[in-house]
Amino acid sequence: MRQSISFCTASDYDWNDILRQVDVMRVGGLDDHESWYRGCLSLRAAAIESPADEETLRELWLSLSRNSGGYTGDRDVMAQWRCCRAPSRITPGTIIAHLRAHGVTMTRGRNSLPYVPRRVAPVVQPLPEAVFLDETLEQYQRTTRPGVLEVSNLYQFLKSRFPCTADAFRRYRVGYDGRRTMFRYLDVNHCLRQIKSMAYCTDGHRDKSVPPLIRRNQPQPGRRAELVYFGEHLLSQHPDHPVAIVESEKTAIIASMVIPGVTWLATGSKGNLGALSERDVLNGRDVTLYPDADAIADWRTIARQRHWHDASLLVPDYASLLTAIAPTADIADYFTSQPASMPKP
């Protein structure tokens, strides 16, 4: 009597043939989360039953995931693989049934060639040409000269507390136009994307009577405008540094003086983190989020999705320390409220 497919072991099948079909057909049958999750459970069960085939089965899981609509990167896919626990009722036949249901046929064959693991990259559509902001060297130098910066309210406020303010302003390419402090947004390749200019009072808080200005080029047809982190250009200078993300540009500058050895980035707005987190500039980096008091819940969700650290969970009394200052306070408010000034690192 022919053996039931439910009791076949993983080694009974020619996984090379399956993977070839997956590559050719660009299988999309595992797009819904339930099928995708059960597929992972089934492959995990097959790996437990046949340990010698675990590497092959893991590569099959990666290949299927890369060709599904829910693909979010190998890091998330392998995290799913590691956390899956296969219930005893699931056998290798379950994944075979899933594959057959989605048009992938199975080839029996113990004498197939040895499987050579390889990475199957997802189909990536070319992105339109990016938009960059033009600024001449003369314009940059005119707004960043020491004599110009030193008269700005924000510089004077920070200098009274942090001796290394000049170095921090130079590191983040901060300027002053005679009325507003200029925050330059440079991407990881040091290309200028936008300049955000805001006025500050003598106490270091924003002067809301002066409207902020954002200077960026409008994209033409076939080009794209893309959000970047403030301070992103520092990532390439310090590839081994852990990364911390805050909302305000001022907060990133202050935190970099208080806690050196960390690359501090800013989103520029609470709502920008969702779109920024989709960029790949932080892949493989150790990232911690430091949300404002009114953004803890929203940022915690993104930290969980991206497998990033959340300071509001790591630091004892994080939320209460900030809300004791103001309902929308951030860590810069906490640092500047301390009586002692910070020494130069």
Buried (B, 14 or more C-beta within 10 A) or exposed (E): EEEEBEEBBBBBBBBBBBBEBBBEEEBEBBBEEEBBBBBBBBBBBBBBBBEEBBEBBBBBBBBBBBBBEBBEBBEBBBEBBEEBEBEEEBBBBBBBBBBEEBEBEBEEEEEBEEBEEEEBEEEEEEEEEBBBBEBEEEEBEBBBEEEBBBEBBBBBBBBEBBBBBBBBBEBBBBBBBEEBBBBBBBBBEEBBBBBBBBBBBEEBBBBEEBEEBEEBBEBEEEBEEBBBBBBBBBBEEEEEBBBBBBBBBBBBBBBBBBBBEBBBBBBBEBEBBBEBBEBEBBEEBEBBBBBBBBBBEBBBEBBEEBEBBBBBBEEEEBBEBBBEBEEBBBBBBBBBEEEEEBEEE
